[in-house]
Amino acid sequence: MPLPKIGSKPPAFTLPNQDGKKISLADYAGKNVLIWFYPRAFGGG
């Protein structure tokens, strides 16, 4: 998948939060959202 262009709408996705609850980007429609993650930063593998 190519990187989105600045200012374009992001693709729809769902990810687990720190408690394992699934959160969808659509849950925050119309709001400013900052997405921050560390892939495997603390996973040890």
PDB file of N, CA, C and O in Angstrom:
ATOM      1  N   MET A   1       0.852  -1.174   0.000  1.00  0.00           N
ATOM      2  CA  MET A   1       0.000   0.000   0.000  1.00  0.00           C
ATOM      3  C   MET A   1       0.899   1.238   0.000  1.00  0.00           C
ATOM      4  O   MET A   1       1.795   1.342   0.838  1.00  0.00           O
ATOM      5  N   PRO A   2       0.679   2.164  -0.909  1.00  0.00           N
ATOM      6  CA  PRO A   2       1.497   3.384  -0.929  1.00  0.00           C
ATOM      7  C   PRO A   2       1.167   4.289   0.258  1.00  0.00           C
ATOM      8  O   PRO A   2       0.077   4.216   0.825  1.00  0.00           O
ATOM      9  N   LEU A   3       2.111   5.131   0.617  1.00  0.00           N
ATOM     10  CA  LEU A   3       1.881   6.094   1.688  1.00  0.00           C
ATOM     11  C   LEU A   3       0.837   7.109   1.242  1.00  0.00           C
ATOM     12  O   LEU A   3       0.827   7.516   0.080  1.00  0.00           O
ATOM     13  N   PRO A   4      -0.049   7.525   2.158  1.00  0.00           N
ATOM     14  CA  PRO A   4      -1.043   8.534   1.777  1.00  0.00           C
ATOM     15  C   PRO A   4      -0.386   9.894   1.581  1.00  0.00           C
ATOM     16  O   PRO A   4       0.645  10.190   2.186  1.00  0.00           O
ATOM     17  N   LYS A   5      -0.982  10.704   0.745  1.00  0.00           N
ATOM     18  CA  LYS A   5      -0.482  12.059   0.520  1.00  0.00           C
ATOM     19  C   LYS A   5      -0.934  12.951   1.672  1.00  0.00           C
ATOM     20  O   LYS A   5      -1.998  12.740   2.253  1.00  0.00           O
ATOM     21  N   ILE A   6      -0.124  13.935   1.990  1.00  0.00           N
ATOM     22  CA  ILE A   6      -0.460  14.879   3.052  1.00  0.00           C
ATOM     23  C   ILE A   6      -1.777  15.564   2.719  1.00  0.00           C
ATOM     24  O   ILE A   6      -1.963  16.062   1.608  1.00  0.00           O
ATOM     25  N   GLY A   7      -2.681  15.586   3.677  1.00  0.00           N
ATOM     26  CA  GLY A   7      -3.984  16.215   3.503  1.00  0.00           C
ATOM     27  C   GLY A   7      -5.051  15.289   2.958  1.00  0.00           C
ATOM     28  O   GLY A   7      -6.221  15.665   2.903  1.00  0.00           O
ATOM     29  N   SER A   8      -4.672  14.076   2.549  1.00  0.00           N
ATOM     30  CA  SER A   8      -5.674  13.145   2.029  1.00  0.00           C
ATOM     31  C   SER A   8      -6.361  12.419   3.184  1.00  0.00           C
ATOM     32  O   SER A   8      -5.849  12.394   4.303  1.00  0.00           O
ATOM     33  N   LYS A   9      -7.505  11.839   2.910  1.00  0.00           N
ATOM     34  CA  LYS A   9      -8.217  11.075   3.929  1.00  0.00           C
ATOM     35  C   LYS A   9      -7.497   9.740   4.141  1.00  0.00           C
ATOM     36  O   LYS A   9      -7.065   9.108   3.178  1.00  0.00           O
ATOM     37  N   PRO A  10      -7.371   9.316   5.392  1.00  0.00           N
ATOM     38  CA  PRO A  10      -6.705   8.054   5.674  1.00  0.00           C
ATOM     39  C   PRO A  10      -7.605   6.859   5.339  1.00  0.00           C
ATOM     40  O   PRO A  10      -8.827   6.992   5.287  1.00  0.00           O
ATOM     41  N   PRO A  11      -7.000   5.711   5.118  1.00  0.00           N
ATOM     42  CA  PRO A  11      -7.816   4.515   4.894  1.00  0.00           C
ATOM     43  C   PRO A  11      -8.492   4.093   6.205  1.00  0.00           C
ATOM     44  O   PRO A  11      -7.994   4.391   7.291  1.00  0.00           O
ATOM     45  N   ALA A  12      -9.602   3.414   6.097  1.00  0.00           N
ATOM     46  CA  ALA A  12     -10.290   2.912   7.290  1.00  0.00           C
ATOM     47  C   ALA A  12      -9.468   1.782   7.895  1.00  0.00           C
ATOM     48  O   ALA A  12      -8.951   0.929   7.174  1.00  0.00           O
ATOM     49  N   PHE A  13      -9.347   1.777   9.215  1.00  0.00           N
ATOM     50  CA  PHE A  13      -8.642   0.689   9.885  1.00  0.00           C
ATOM     51  C   PHE A  13      -9.115   0.562  11.323  1.00  0.00           C
ATOM     52  O   PHE A  13      -9.703   1.482  11.890  1.00  0.00           O
ATOM     53  N   THR A  14      -8.840  -0.606  11.897  1.00  0.00           N
ATOM     54  CA  THR A  14      -9.162  -0.906  13.286  1.00  0.00           C
ATOM     55  C   THR A  14      -7.935  -1.532  13.916  1.00  0.00           C
ATOM     56  O   THR A  14      -7.316  -2.424  13.336  1.00  0.00           O
ATOM     57  N   LEU A  15      -7.578  -1.059  15.120  1.00  0.00           N
ATOM     58  CA  LEU A  15      -6.411  -1.561  15.849  1.00  0.00           C
ATOM     59  C   LEU A  15      -6.770  -1.757  17.312  1.00  0.00           C
ATOM     60  O   LEU A  15      -7.686  -1.102  17.811  1.00  0.00           O
ATOM     61  N   PRO A  16      -6.067  -2.649  18.017  1.00  0.00           N
ATOM     62  CA  PRO A  16      -6.314  -2.779  19.455  1.00  0.00           C
ATOM     63  C   PRO A  16      -5.613  -1.661  20.217  1.00  0.00           C
ATOM     64  O   PRO A  16      -4.511  -1.247  19.859  1.00  0.00           O
ATOM     65  N   ASN A  17      -6.269  -1.174  21.277  1.00  0.00           N
ATOM     66  CA  ASN A  17      -5.618  -0.172  22.122  1.00  0.00           C
ATOM     67  C   ASN A  17      -4.803  -0.877  23.207  1.00  0.00           C
ATOM     68  O   ASN A  17      -4.640  -2.097  23.159  1.00  0.00           O
ATOM     69  N   GLN A  18      -4.300  -0.141  24.163  1.00  0.00           N
ATOM     70  CA  GLN A  18      -3.441  -0.704  25.196  1.00  0.00           C
ATOM     71  C   GLN A  18      -4.164  -1.710  26.083  1.00  0.00           C
ATOM     72  O   GLN A  18      -3.522  -2.491  26.785  1.00  0.00           O
ATOM     73  N   ASP A  19      -5.495  -1.699  26.057  1.00  0.00           N
ATOM     74  CA  ASP A  19      -6.283  -2.634  26.853  1.00  0.00           C
ATOM     75  C   ASP A  19      -6.825  -3.795  26.029  1.00  0.00           C
ATOM     76  O   ASP A  19      -7.561  -4.638  26.542  1.00  0.00           O
ATOM     77  N   GLY A  20      -6.457  -3.835  24.744  1.00  0.00           N
ATOM     78  CA  GLY A  20      -6.922  -4.892  23.862  1.00  0.00           C
ATOM     79  C   GLY A  20      -8.264  -4.627  23.212  1.00  0.00           C
ATOM     80  O   GLY A  20      -8.736  -5.440  22.417  1.00  0.00           O
ATOM     81  N   LYS A  21      -8.894  -3.496  23.536  1.00  0.00           N
ATOM     82  CA  LYS A  21     -10.171  -3.128  22.930  1.00  0.00           C
ATOM     83  C   LYS A  21      -9.930  -2.635  21.509  1.00  0.00           C
ATOM     84  O   LYS A  21      -9.018  -1.845  21.267  1.00  0.00           O
ATOM     85  N   LYS A  22     -10.759  -3.107  20.560  1.00  0.00           N
ATOM     86  CA  LYS A  22     -10.600  -2.685  19.170  1.00  0.00           C
ATOM     87  C   LYS A  22     -11.164  -1.282  18.982  1.00  0.00           C
ATOM     88  O   LYS A  22     -12.297  -0.999  19.371  1.00  0.00           O
ATOM     89  N   ILE A  23     -10.364  -0.415  18.386  1.00  0.00           N
ATOM     90  CA  ILE A  23     -10.725   0.978  18.131  1.00  0.00           C
ATOM     91  C   ILE A  23     -10.634   1.221  16.624  1.00  0.00           C
ATOM     92  O   ILE A  23      -9.626   0.893  15.998  1.00  0.00           O
ATOM     93  N   SER A  24     -11.681   1.791  16.052  1.00  0.00           N
ATOM     94  CA  SER A  24     -11.697   2.106  14.629  1.00  0.00           C
ATOM     95  C   SER A  24     -11.494   3.600  14.428  1.00  0.00           C
ATOM     96  O   SER A  24     -11.927   4.412  15.245  1.00  0.00           O
ATOM     97  N   LEU A  25     -10.843   3.947  13.356  1.00  0.00           N
ATOM     98  CA  LEU A  25     -10.676   5.355  13.031  1.00  0.00           C
ATOM     99  C   LEU A  25     -12.042   6.010  12.845  1.00  0.00           C
ATOM    100  O   LEU A  25     -12.209   7.190  13.156  1.00  0.00           O
ATOM    101  N   ALA A  26     -13.013   5.262  12.344  1.00  0.00           N
ATOM    102  CA  ALA A  26     -14.363   5.795  12.134  1.00  0.00           C
ATOM    103  C   ALA A  26     -15.011   6.239  13.442  1.00  0.00           C
ATOM    104  O   ALA A  26     -15.915   7.074  13.422  1.00  0.00           O
ATOM    105  N   ASP A  27     -14.566   5.694  14.589  1.00  0.00           N
ATOM    106  CA  ASP A  27     -15.102   6.096  15.891  1.00  0.00           C
ATOM    107  C   ASP A  27     -14.820   7.568  16.187  1.00  0.00           C
ATOM    108  O   ASP A  27     -15.473   8.168  17.041  1.00  0.00           O
ATOM    109  N   TYR A  28     -13.856   8.144  15.490  1.00  0.00           N
ATOM    110  CA  TYR A  28     -13.424   9.522  15.742  1.00  0.00           C
ATOM    111  C   TYR A  28     -13.678  10.427  14.543  1.00  0.00           C
ATOM    112  O   TYR A  28     -13.003  11.444  14.382  1.00  0.00           O
ATOM    113  N   ALA A  29     -14.633  10.072  13.711  1.00  0.00           N
ATOM    114  CA  ALA A  29     -14.956  10.871  12.527  1.00  0.00           C
ATOM    115  C   ALA A  29     -15.292  12.304  12.932  1.00  0.00           C
ATOM    116  O   ALA A  29     -16.073  12.523  13.858  1.00  0.00           O
ATOM    117  N   GLY A  30     -14.709  13.270  12.245  1.00  0.00           N
ATOM    118  CA  GLY A  30     -14.955  14.677  12.500  1.00  0.00           C
ATOM    119  C   GLY A  30     -14.100  15.274  13.609  1.00  0.00           C
ATOM    120  O   GLY A  30     -14.248  16.450  13.943  1.00  0.00           O
ATOM    121  N   LYS A  31     -13.198  14.464  14.186  1.00  0.00           N
ATOM    122  CA  LYS A  31     -12.332  14.950  15.266  1.00  0.00           C
ATOM    123  C   LYS A  31     -10.879  14.872  14.818  1.00  0.00           C
ATOM    124  O   LYS A  31     -10.539  14.094  13.926  1.00  0.00           O
ATOM    125  N   ASN A  32     -10.036  15.667  15.429  1.00  0.00           N
ATOM    126  CA  ASN A  32      -8.607  15.582  15.171  1.00  0.00           C
ATOM    127  C   ASN A  32      -8.058  14.375  15.919  1.00  0.00           C
ATOM    128  O   ASN A  32      -8.381  14.152  17.085  1.00  0.00           O
ATOM    129  N   VAL A  33      -7.220  13.598  15.231  1.00  0.00           N
ATOM    130  CA  VAL A  33      -6.694  12.370  15.810  1.00  0.00           C
ATOM    131  C   VAL A  33      -5.189  12.319  15.595  1.00  0.00           C
ATOM    132  O   VAL A  33      -4.699  12.607  14.503  1.00  0.00           O
ATOM    133  N   LEU A  34      -4.467  11.957  16.632  1.00  0.00           N
ATOM    134  CA  LEU A  34      -3.031  11.708  16.537  1.00  0.00           C
ATOM    135  C   LEU A  34      -2.827  10.222  16.793  1.00  0.00           C
ATOM    136  O   LEU A  34      -3.247   9.697  17.825  1.00  0.00           O
ATOM    137  N   ILE A  35      -2.188   9.558  15.861  1.00  0.00           N
ATOM    138  CA  ILE A  35      -1.936   8.120  15.995  1.00  0.00           C
ATOM    139  C   ILE A  35      -0.451   7.943  16.253  1.00  0.00           C
ATOM    140  O   ILE A  35       0.393   8.393  15.478  1.00  0.00           O
ATOM    141  N   TRP A  36      -0.151   7.277  17.358  1.00  0.00           N
ATOM    142  CA  TRP A  36       1.234   7.097  17.766  1.00  0.00           C
ATOM    143  C   TRP A  36       1.409   5.637  18.152  1.00  0.00           C
ATOM    144  O   TRP A  36       0.645   5.115  18.964  1.00  0.00           O
ATOM    145  N   PHE A  37       2.391   4.982  17.587  1.00  0.00           N
ATOM    146  CA  PHE A  37       2.618   3.592  17.958  1.00  0.00           C
ATOM    147  C   PHE A  37       4.094   3.254  17.826  1.00  0.00           C
ATOM    148  O   PHE A  37       4.839   3.904  17.092  1.00  0.00           O
ATOM    149  N   TYR A  38       4.490   2.240  18.540  1.00  0.00           N
ATOM    150  CA  TYR A  38       5.851   1.717  18.507  1.00  0.00           C
ATOM    151  C   TYR A  38       5.757   0.238  18.133  1.00  0.00           C
ATOM    152  O   TYR A  38       5.516  -0.599  19.003  1.00  0.00           O
ATOM    153  N   PRO A  39       5.938  -0.091  16.884  1.00  0.00           N
ATOM    154  CA  PRO A  39       5.861  -1.500  16.516  1.00  0.00           C
ATOM    155  C   PRO A  39       6.954  -2.322  17.193  1.00  0.00           C
ATOM    156  O   PRO A  39       8.143  -2.109  16.955  1.00  0.00           O
ATOM    157  N   ARG A  40       6.547  -3.240  18.016  1.00  0.00           N
ATOM    158  CA  ARG A  40       7.464  -4.157  18.711  1.00  0.00           C
ATOM    159  C   ARG A  40       8.489  -3.473  19.592  1.00  0.00           C
ATOM    160  O   ARG A  40       9.522  -4.065  19.907  1.00  0.00           O
ATOM    161  N   ALA A  41       8.231  -2.251  19.992  1.00  0.00           N
ATOM    162  CA  ALA A  41       9.203  -1.520  20.804  1.00  0.00           C
ATOM    163  C   ALA A  41       9.465  -2.211  22.138  1.00  0.00           C
ATOM    164  O   ALA A  41      10.592  -2.219  22.632  1.00  0.00           O
ATOM    165  N   PHE A  42       8.415  -2.790  22.714  1.00  0.00           N
ATOM    166  CA  PHE A  42       8.562  -3.419  24.010  1.00  0.00           C
ATOM    167  C   PHE A  42       8.187  -4.892  23.959  1.00  0.00           C
ATOM    168  O   PHE A  42       7.991  -5.525  24.996  1.00  0.00           O
ATOM    169  N   GLY A  43       8.088  -5.436  22.748  1.00  0.00           N
ATOM    170  CA  GLY A  43       7.627  -6.813  22.591  1.00  0.00           C
ATOM    171  C   GLY A  43       8.699  -7.872  22.734  1.00  0.00           C
ATOM    172  O   GLY A  43       8.379  -9.048  22.907  1.00  0.00           O
ATOM    173  N   GLY A  44       9.961  -7.488  22.666  1.00  0.00           N
ATOM    174  CA  GLY A  44      11.025  -8.462  22.812  1.00  0.00           C
ATOM    175  C   GLY A  44      11.183  -9.405  21.641  1.00  0.00           C
ATOM    176  O   GLY A  44      11.907 -10.394  21.751  1.00  0.00           O
ATOM    177  N   GLY A  45      10.535  -9.137  20.530  1.00  0.00           N
ATOM    178  CA  GLY A  45      10.662 -10.074  19.419  1.00  0.00           C
ATOM    179  C   GLY A  45      10.480  -9.425  18.163  1.00  0.00           C
ATOM    180  O   GLY A  45      10.555 -10.072  17.118  1.00  0.00           O
TER     181      GLY A  45
END
